[in-house]
């Protein structure tokens, strides 16, 4: 902004019989203010206003010499108040909240420019004795409307281009997901066959057991050997099926694609949205808070989602009716840390070590059947494989639980 706006300000013309000029710098300044998110807008206006004045003074010195510096300063310093007023009124109007309402943005930007122009004209009137008439004010309004909607059209052209790029990326992501799902479907067919073979083996083993139990002499040694050999063959067939399934799944996981990586903010939002719907389906009123600290590289979507989502869904289930779940993601030079805080029922200290063991569960359905209890076991196994740590802090007396996962950044970031 400090460089572009002063340069664009030299594309100018003087519409009135005074020192007030109309420049191309203002539409550029407007577009940049629309794009700003974190820098204070008034600070931007003050810095840009000062840079415009300094740039014009430098040009004046280069052409007229230092002896005209005072006169040049008096001529140009009202411009500072134009940009300062522009940014301040822009801030008061909260213009960045109306990106989806172009007519409101256009109307407010015209008002902002008219206000800023009147402020600069007033200063020039008192300092330089420039005249101000109703005719000039009418022209100021017309110029403001034309310039604002010109800049607005350019801004929404950029937004449209961004939307097209996003749409193309989304299509690629959808194609990738369809390919992934089709591969999973293929593996599910293999898995179904493997399950059917397992049932057949179980039935054959049980029949053999019953025959041997009821009549120990029902089979000769040769017949028994053939029966056992047949069962061994079936087991071997299941092993080959499982090897094919494992190979296919491993290939899908290891064949990393650029679409397998996303910004941590996008992953966090997916987790929040998914679990909000889950909480609503359970009839629970849960507030979700996401905080992200640090600058992150794109993270592997499926690994991150599978780990964090397991913990967050557990937190949803642990809250009885209403509560809070806070997901905090932090980063230092080598590690990424996920903290999931909830106001659920908590876990007694004597059971804190058991929750990661296979089959352990505290959750039962309406019929009294326990859940599988493998969610946290899976989390711990994956975290260990990634050379990380997972642990829990629980305070049942306060209805507070904190799950923490620490992982090396390189285990989730895209390989260079």
N, C-alpha and C positions, 0 to 999 in steps of 0.2 A: 504493500500500500504506500509506503514511504517513497518508493521509487516510481511506481507506475502512475499514481495520481498526479504528482507534479509534472511529469512528462506529458501526460494526456491533457493537462491544463493549458499547455501551450497551443493546443488546437482550439482557437478562440475567435470570437468576433464581438464587436461592441454594438449592441442593438439600440442603445440610448445615447443621447448627447451628453454623456458624463463618463466617469472612469469605471463604471460597472461593466464587467465583461461576462459573457456566457462561454463556458468551456466544456470540453469533452471529459474533463476530469471528474465532474460530478456524477454522471452515469456510472463511471468505473467505480467510484467510491461507493455508490449505492449497491452495485452488484457485490462488491467485496463485503459490505456490511451484512448483506443477506446470507453470505456464506459463513460468517463468523459464528462460533459457538461458545468459546471459552474466554476469549480476550474481552475485557470491559470495553463497551462500545464508546463511552465518553472519552476514555483514554485514547482509543483509536482516533477519534475526532481531533483531540488536542495535538497528538503527535503528527497526524497527517496535515493539519492546518499549519503547524509550525514548519513542517518540511516544505510545504508549498510556498510559504513566505520566504524561507531561506533560499529555496531554489530560484525564485524570481529575483531576490536581491543579488544572488551570485550572477545571474544573467545580466542584471543591470550594471554590476561592477565590471563585468567583462566587456561590456559595450560602451559604457559611459564613464567609467572610472570611479574612484572612491569619493570624489567630491560631490557626487549625486546620491550618496548612500542615504542621507537623512530624508531627502525628498522621496527617494524610492521606497524607503520603509513606510513613510506616511501614506504613500499610494497603495501599498500592498498589504499592510497589516490588517485592514478590515476583513480580508479573506480568511484569516485565522478564525475569526468569530463566525464566519459562514459555516465552516466545517465543524466547529465546536457545537454550534446550535443544531446543525443537521444531525450529528451523532446523538446529541442529548434528546432531541424530540423523537428521533428514531427509537431510542431506548425507552422513552416514556410510552410510545405507541405500541411497544412489544411487537414490532412488525414481523419478527421471525416466527411468531406463533401462527401466522396466517399464510404460510406457503401454499396451502391447498385452496386458498381463496384469492385468485389473482386480481379480481376487481377491487377487493378490499385493500390489497397491497398497492395497487395502482393509485387508488384514491388517497390512501394515507401518505404514500411517497410524494404525491403532488402537494399535499398539505405541508409536508415536511420541507419540501424545496421552496415553497412560497414563503413559509415562515423564515427560513434561513436567508432567503434573498431580501426580505424586508429588514431583517436585522442588519445585514451588510449595507443595504441602501441607507438605512438610518444612520449608521456610523459614518458612512461617506458624506452624508448630508451635513452632519455636525462638524466633521473634521475637514472635509474638502469642499464643503458648500455645494455638493452636487444637488441638482434639483430633483424633486420627487413630485410627480403629477399622477392623476388618475389614469391617464393614458399609459404612463410607464407601468403602473401597478397592473393594469389590464394585460399588458404585454408580458409582465412577469408571470402572471397566472397562465397565460397561453403557453409560454415557453416551458413552464414547470410541468404542465400536463403532457405536452409533446415529449419532453425529455424523459419524464418518468415512465410513460408507457412504451417508449422506445427501449429503455433499459429493461423494463419488465418483460417485453417480448423476447429480448436476447436471453434474459435469465431463464424463462420457461422453455426456450429452445434448448438450452443446456440441460435443464431438468428432463426434458423429453428424451434427449440423447442418453442421459444416464439411465432413464427407465428402460430404454431399448437394450442397453448393454446388460442391465440387471435381468431383463427378460431372457436374453440369450444365455446368460449364465445359469438362470433357473432351469431353462430347457435342458442344458447340458447336465445339470444336477439330477433332473428327473430321469433323463435317459440312463444316467449312471445307476440311479436307484432301481430302475426297471431291469437293467442288466443284472444287478445284484440280486434282486428278488427272483428273477428267472433262474439264476444259478442256485439259489437257495431251494427253489421248488424242485429242481433236479436232484439236489442232495436229499430232500425230504422223501422223494420216491425211493431212493436207495435205502434210506433209514426205515421206511415202512416195510420194505422187503426184509431188512435185517431183523426187525421186530417180529415179523411173521415167522422167520426161521427160528428165532429164539423161543417162540411159543411151541413150535414143533419139537424142538430139542427137549424142552421142559416136559412135554407130553410123553415123548419116547422114554425119557429117563424115569418118569413116574411109572409108566407101564412096566418097564424093566424091573423097577423096585418092587412093584406089587407082585409080579410073577415070581421073583426070587424069594419074596417074603412068604408067599402062600405055598410055593412048591420049590424047594431048593434044588430038586433034580429035574426041573422043567426044561433046562437047557443043557446041552452038552458043552464041553469046553470050547469046541470049535464054533458052535452057534453063539455062545456068549461073547467070544472074541469078535465075531462079525458084527454083533449088535453094538458093542463098544466102539469098534472101528467106524461103524456108520455114524454114531453120535459124534465121534472125533471129527469126521469129515464135515458134518453139519457145523460144528464149532469153527472149523477152519474156514468154511464158506462165510460165516458171519464175520470172522476176522478180516477176510479179504474185502467184504462190503464196507466194514468200518474203516479200513485203510483207504478205500476209495473216497469215502465221505470226508475223512480227515484231510486227505490230500486236496480235495476240492475246496473245503473251507479254508485250509491254510493258504491256498493260492489266492482266494478272494481277499483274505486279510493282508497277505504280504504284497499283493499287486497294488501298491499305493498309487492313488490318482490325485491330481491337484484338487479335485472336488471332494476328497476325503478330509480336507483341512479347512477350518473355518476360524473366523475371529472369535476370541473368547466371549465377547459381548453377545454374538449371535448364538453361540452354544448355550450361554447362560439364559438367554431369553427363551430358547427352546425348552430348557429344563423347567423354567418357571411356568410357561404356558401349559406344558404337558401335565405338570403336577397340580396346577390350578384346576384343570378339568378333572383330574383324578379325585381331588378333594371335594369338588362339587358333586361328583358321582356318588361319593360316600356321605353326602349331606353335611359336610363340615365347612365351617367358616374359618379359613386359614389365611393369614396375611403373609405374603412372600416378599422378602427383601433381598435384592442382589447388589453386592458391592464388589468392585473390581479395582485392585490397587497395583499399579505397575504397567509397564508396556510389554505386551505379550506377542510372541510370534504366533502364526496360525497353528492351532492345535488339532490333533487327530480326532475327528468328530466321534467315531464309534467307540474308541477307547474311553475318551473323556465322558461321553454320555452314559456309557454302560456303568462306569464307576460311580459318578456323582448321582445319576438318576436312581441307582439302587439305594443310596443312602437317603436321598430326599424322599423317595416313596416310602421308606421305612419311617421317616419322620412324620409323614402325612398319616400313616397308619397308627403311630403312637399317640397322636393328639386325639382326644376323645370327641370334643365338639367344636371348640374354637381354640386358636392359638397362633403362634408366630413361628415361621421358619426363615432363618437368615442364612443366606449362602454367600460366603466371603471367599474371594479368590485373590491370593497374593503371590507376588513373584519377587525373588531376589536374583542374584547373579547366576545361580546354578540350579535353583529349585523352584517348583511351583507348589503352592499349598492351597488345598481346598478345605474350608471349615464349614460344616453344616450344623447350625445351632437350631434346636427346636425346644418348644415348651410342652413336650409330651410327658408321658408318665415316668420316663427315666428308667434306668437299669440299675438294680442293686449292685454294689461293688463286688460282692462275692460271685456274681454271675457275669461280670465284665469280661472275664477271660473265656467264658463258655460261648459267648455269642458268635465267635468266629469259627466254632467247631461245626462240622457237617451234621445236619439233622436237628441242631438245637433251634428251638423256636418258642416264642411266647404268644404267637398269633394262631387263633383258631377260627374256623368259619362258623356259621350259624348252626350247623349240625354237630359241632364239637370236634370236627376233624382238624388236625394240625396242618400248618403249611409245611412246605418241603424243608425250609430252613437252610437253603443253599445260597441265598442272596449274598449274605455277608461273607460266607466261605469263598464264594467266587471273587468278591472284592479283594479279600486278603490275598488270595492266590495270584490274581492279576497284579496287584501292587507289589507283591514279593518278586514276581517275574520281571517287573520293571525296575527292580532295585530301589523300591521305595518303602515307605512306612505307613501303616494305618493304625490309629489308636482312638480310644474313646475316653471322654471325661463325662461322668454322669452324676447329677445331684438330684436324686429322687425327691428329697425333702423340698426342693425348690421347683420341681417339675422342669428340670433343664438337662439337656444332653447335648454334647458337642462331639461330633465325629470329625477327625482330622486325617487327611491324606496328604503325604509329602512325597513328591516324585521329582526325579531329575528332569529338567526341562527337555533335554535331548530325547527322553523316552516318549514325549508327546508331540514334539515339534517335527516339522518336515525335514527329512534327510537332505542335506545339501549335496 
